[in-house]
Amino acid sequence: MADLAGLLSAAAADRPPPADGTVTVVDPPDPRSVGVFAFTAHHVISAPVEPGWVRSVLPAGDLSAPLNPPFLTALTARTGRRINNIDAVFVAAAPAGAPLDLRPGTDAEHARVARARAHRADVRVWTVPGGVLVLGRGVAGRWEVAVEVDPAAQDRGLGRTLFAGAVHLVPPGEPVWAQVAPGNAASIRAVLAAGYRPAGAEALLVPA
């Protein structure tokens, strides 16, 4: 039986689920891993729901339906959770460039750090002049990165540099994942320029 950690690990190694229109239902491995994970023509529903219920709610043949509002609304009602966001997801599995000179930080008041600590475990913080990088264990224990660049330091490539630096901060061979709101074009450009590749999309469900 498929499990979410294995599916994500394979996707990070450029072996996503087959593009066959299938919807796979798995048990979430932890409370941070409830949601819908979209790959090319394949969706993974990680939630405490029955496959039969999922089939009864999804319209047959609609490849976009699992991430559309009707199904997500039904899923939130079924699980008693709420939608956190719908994100584009990127992954980097090998270091790009030289390690960045980062200073360990503990800025718990920073909004980016506080958000990470609300949704991830083992959160670690690094800073450079004008920016902050946050790493933590998120969905199925994967390493997830978030960065924040001060307004005065923007448009100089610092976001790209921070995203690239994150891959040097995890154990060798571990991929790093980045979740980006689809409308955040600046961050999408930064993660792509840093060597990340598109892996899919996801909608996480958090406690209501």
N, C-alpha and C positions, 0 to 999 in steps of 0.2 A: 504494500500500500504506500502511496506517495506521502511524503511529509513536507511541510513548508520549508524547513531548513535545507533539505536535500534539493528541492526544486530551485530555491534561490542560489544555492551553491553551484548547481549546474548552469543556471542562467548567467552567473558571474563568469563562468568558464566558457561562455558563448555556446552553451548547449541548452537553450530555452525549451520549454514544452513544445511538442509538435503543433504546427499551425494547422489544426484540423477542425477548428470550430468547437472543440470540446470545452465543457465546464467541469473542472475538478473540484470536489469538495473535500477539505481536510480538516482535522481537528486542530485548533490553534495550540501551539506549543506553550504559550504563556499569554497573560492578559494583554501584552503589548502587540500581539500578533493577530488581532481580529480585524478582518477587512477583506477587500476584494483586490486581487493582484492581476493586472492585465498584461499579457504578452501578445505577440502577434497571433491573432485568431485563436487564442486560448486564454481562458480565465481560470483563476484559482480562487475559490471562496474558502477562506480560513475563518470558520465560525462554528459555534455549537448548534448547527442546524442539520436536518436530514437532507440527503441528496434528492429525495422525492419531493420535499417541499420546494427546494430550489427549482427543480424542473417544472413544478406547477406554477411558479410565479414568473419564470422567464419565458418570453415569447420565443417560439421555435424559430431558428434560423437567423435571429438578430444578433450579430456578433458584437454590437456595441451595448446591448441591453444590460449586462452586469454592472456597468459603470454609469448607467443612466439613472436619473432621479427616481423613477417608479420602483425599480428593484432596490436601490439603496434605501429608499424610504421604508419599503417592506422589511428589509434586513434590519434596519435600526429598530423597528417596532418588534420584530421577532426576538432580537437579542437584548433589548432594553438599553441600547447604546446610542451614541450620536456620531455623525460623520465629523471627523476632524478636518479633513481637506481632501481634495483630489489632486494628486501630484504627478508630474512626470518624474521618472526615476532613472538615474544614471549610475554606472558602476565603473570603477577603475581597479584593475587587478595587478598592475605592475607600476613601480615608481617611474615617474617622468621627471627628468632633470635632477639637479642636485638638491639635497635636503635644505630646507629653509632654516635660517637661524631664528628659532622660536623660543620664547620665554614661557615657562609654565606659569599659569595664572590661576586665580581663585575668585574672579569677579562675579560673585553670586548675584549681585544686583543687576548685572547686564541682562537685558531682556532675552537675548539669544541664549545665554547660559541658563536662565531660569526656565525657559521653554524646554530646553534639552533635558533638564533634570526632571521635568514633569512627565516626560515621555520615554526616557531612556535610562539605562542603568550604567554604572561604571563611567560616569561622565568625567571627561578630562578637558582642561582648558589651556590654550596657549595664546600668547599675544605677541604682536609686533606693533610698532608705531602705526597707528591708523587702522588697526584691524584686530579681530579676535577669531580664533578657530576653536571649534568645540567638537569633540569626538565622544561617542557613547555607544553602548550596546542597545540596539533597537529591536526591530522585527526579527524574531527567531534567533536572537543573539548576534545578528550581523553588526559590523561596525558602520555607523552612520555619521556623516560629517555635516556641519553647518558652519558658515562663515558670516561675518558681518564686517563691512568696511565703513569707516566713518565718512560722512559726506565730503569732508575736506580732502579725503584721500582717494576718492573715486575717480574713475576714468584714467587710471595709471597702471592697470594690470594687477593690482594687489589681490583682488578677488581670485583671479586665475592662479596667482602664485600660492595663495593659501590653500585652494583646493588641491593643487598639485602637491603641496607639502604634506597634506594629510596622509597620503599613501606611505610616506616614510615613517609615520608614527604608529603604525599597527604592526603586529608580528609578521615576519616575512611570509609571503604567500597568501596573506589575508586580503580579500578585496575590501574596498571602501565604497559605500553607497551614499548617494546624494539625492534627496527628495527636493524637487523644485516646483513651485506653483507654475502652471503652464503659462501664465501671463507675465512671469518675471523674466523677460527676455534678457536682461543684463546678466542674471545668474546663469541662465541656460548657456549664453555665450561663454561665460567664464568656465563652467564645468567642461564644456566641449573643448575649449582651448587648452584646458589643463589635462587633457587626455582621457577624460571619461567618455563612455559611449552610452547611447540610449539603451535601456533595458526593458522599459515598459511604462506602466502607470499603476497607481494604486490609490485606494481610498481606505484609510484606516478608520476603524470604529473605536471610539474611546468611551469610558464610562460616562453616562449621562449626568 
